[in-house]
Amino acid sequence: MASTHDHPGEQAAQDPIKLISIRGTPLSVDEVLSAVGDDAAGGTALFVGTVRNHDGGADVDELGYSCHPSAEDVMRRIAEKVAAEHPVRALAAVHRVGDLRVGDLAVVVGVSCPHRGEAFEACRKLIDDLKHEVPIWKHQRFSDGTEEWVGA
């Protein structure tokens, strides 16, 4: 008798990367959740990054994201690496550029895997690597009139 790990649903999907995008329009959690839906996935993990009203002890009024032309290609390479290291059934990542206000969605990533632990691990690896490696820069404008650039 075959073990449960021999079932095709327990393995990574053949082409798990469903959505990779950098865009200047508002992001949708529903779009990412729909993109990572998979009947063989028992666990789906999402991460939603929003613009917060403070950073480093200062009040943030608004910020702008900009990126290098290679940013989407770097996102895809990171997604491919995560999919190769985890049994990913489906993966999606979208990042916003342009001017954003407090509460706006800046990044949404999602990963589905056969089991919840795998989904959590893959999603965490995906967002952490995106944050550290993708050439996207954040220009924060503070209430006191100061500003700063932050980025990978």
C-alpha positions in Angstrom: 0.0 0.0 0.0 1.3 3.5 -0.9 2.0 6.0 1.9 0.2 9.3 2.0 3.3 11.1 0.9 3.2 9.2 -2.4 -0.1 11.0 -3.3 0.5 13.7 -6.0 -1.3 16.2 -3.7 1.5 15.8 -1.1 4.1 17.0 -3.6 4.9 20.5 -4.9 2.8 21.5 -7.9 4.5 21.4 -11.4 4.0 25.2 -11.9 3.1 26.7 -8.5 3.8 30.4 -9.2 0.4 31.8 -10.0 0.9 35.6 -9.6 4.0 37.8 -9.3 3.4 41.6 -9.8 4.5 45.0 -8.9 1.8 47.6 -9.5 0.8 51.2 -8.9 -2.9 50.3 -8.2 -4.4 49.1 -4.9 -3.8 45.5 -3.9 -6.4 42.9 -3.2 -6.2 40.2 -0.6 -9.0 38.4 -2.4 -7.0 38.3 -5.6 -4.0 36.7 -3.9 -6.2 34.2 -1.9 -7.9 33.2 -5.1 -4.6 32.8 -6.9 -3.3 30.4 -4.4 -6.4 28.2 -4.1 -5.6 24.6 -4.7 -7.8 21.5 -4.0 -4.7 19.6 -2.8 -3.7 22.3 -0.3 -4.7 21.7 3.3 -3.0 24.9 4.4 -3.0 28.4 3.0 -1.0 31.2 4.6 -1.2 34.9 3.7 0.8 37.9 4.8 -0.6 41.4 4.3 1.8 44.3 4.9 0.1 47.6 5.5 1.4 51.2 5.9 1.6 51.9 9.6 1.3 55.3 11.3 4.8 55.3 12.9 8.3 54.1 12.4 11.3 54.5 14.7 9.4 56.6 17.2 8.2 59.1 14.6 4.7 59.6 13.2 4.4 58.7 9.5 2.0 60.7 7.4 2.5 58.9 4.1 5.1 57.1 2.1 6.0 56.2 -1.5 7.5 53.0 -2.9 9.7 52.9 -5.9 11.5 50.1 -7.5 14.4 49.1 -9.8 13.2 47.8 -13.2 14.5 44.3 -12.2 12.3 44.1 -9.1 9.7 41.9 -10.5 12.3 39.5 -11.9 13.9 39.3 -8.5 10.5 38.6 -6.9 10.0 35.7 -9.4 13.5 34.2 -8.6 12.7 34.4 -4.9 9.3 32.7 -5.5 11.0 30.0 -7.6 13.5 29.3 -4.8 10.8 29.1 -2.1 8.7 26.8 -4.3 11.8 24.6 -4.8 12.5 24.4 -1.1 8.9 23.7 0.1 6.0 21.5 -1.2 4.2 24.6 -2.6 1.0 23.9 -4.4 0.5 27.6 -5.3 2.2 30.9 -4.6 1.4 34.6 -5.3 3.1 37.9 -4.4 2.1 41.4 -5.2 3.8 44.7 -4.1 2.5 48.2 -4.5 4.6 51.2 -5.8 3.7 54.8 -5.8 2.3 57.0 -3.0 0.4 55.2 -0.2 -1.4 56.4 2.9 -1.6 54.9 6.4 -3.7 51.7 6.2 -3.0 51.1 2.5 -1.9 47.6 1.5 1.8 47.6 0.5 2.4 43.9 -0.1 0.3 40.8 -0.1 1.8 37.3 -0.4 0.2 33.9 -0.2 1.3 30.3 -0.3 -0.7 27.1 -0.2 0.8 23.7 0.7 -0.5 20.2 1.6 -0.2 21.1 5.3 -0.4 24.2 7.5 3.1 24.1 8.9 4.6 24.0 5.4 2.4 26.9 4.3 3.4 29.0 7.3 7.1 28.3 6.7 7.0 28.9 3.0 5.0 32.2 3.4 7.4 33.4 6.1 10.4 32.6 3.9 8.7 34.3 0.9 8.0 37.6 2.7 11.3 37.7 4.5 13.3 37.2 1.4 11.2 39.6 -0.7 11.7 42.3 2.0 15.5 41.7 2.1 16.3 41.1 -1.6 13.9 42.9 -3.9 15.1 46.3 -5.0 12.1 48.3 -3.7 12.7 51.5 -1.7 10.4 53.2 0.7 10.4 57.0 1.1 8.7 57.9 4.4 7.4 61.4 5.2 7.0 62.1 8.9 4.6 64.5 10.7 7.6 66.6 11.9 8.6 67.4 8.3 11.5 65.0 8.1 11.8 62.1 5.7 13.9 59.0 5.1 14.6 56.4 2.5 14.5 52.7 3.5 15.0 49.6 1.3 16.6 46.5 0.1 
